[in-house]
Amino acid sequence: MNFSAITTILFDLDGTLLPLDHDAFMHGYFDLFGKHCASLGYDVEKAIAGMFAGMKAMIFEGEGSSTNKERFDRAFSSESGIDSESFNARFVPFYSEEFHQLESAATRSERAIEVVEYLTDKGYELVLATAPLFPWQATHARIRWAGLEPSLFKTITTYEHCRYTKPHLSYYENVLEEIGRKAEECLMVGNDVAEDMVALQLGMSTYLVTDCLINRRGASIEGLRSGSFHDFQLFCKEHL
């Protein structure tokens, strides 16, 4: 296949550029979230119920007229009875302090760093196409856990400006609109069969990284371009 039309590489973060024990990360996040809520004097059960409602609203209620953050805030306040504006303001220090304890669930990949450097040197445009379910502070932190800098990416999808999340095709359509690229100019690299490989439906090229493979529905990956991150590194050197 000729990849000469590719100008832009979209990278997933968790499990792709940043090898991650997803279950350990999420369990740790909920635990730290609850402890921080308690330290601020909030009812922990109500705050966690609000967080789950907010996550559900972001994932299942994308409608294009509001950002993920706006939907999260409405659902959080409605479910918990806690004012989301004051809660968010008081919660900001969490992402520069306790949140970094979760780095223990991640492993820095030197191959990922090398690939990003290689593609940057070759003049490719890079996009950090992670599921936009977190504030920008949490996403930038995880980028740095991977040994990378946010400035390497033309855009980074976070819940403040995205109106959909994966696997909605509209998530990818909005990214393409934001960066001014056509689908056939892009390569989506990710580890989640459902959330990342769906970009194929828009005409993007894809590469499924299998080191931290997520395939919740047990879908066949036969016919997908796939392999370890080491395989992807070799793919880049051969085709990009």
Disulfide bonds with the S-S distance in Angstrom:
none
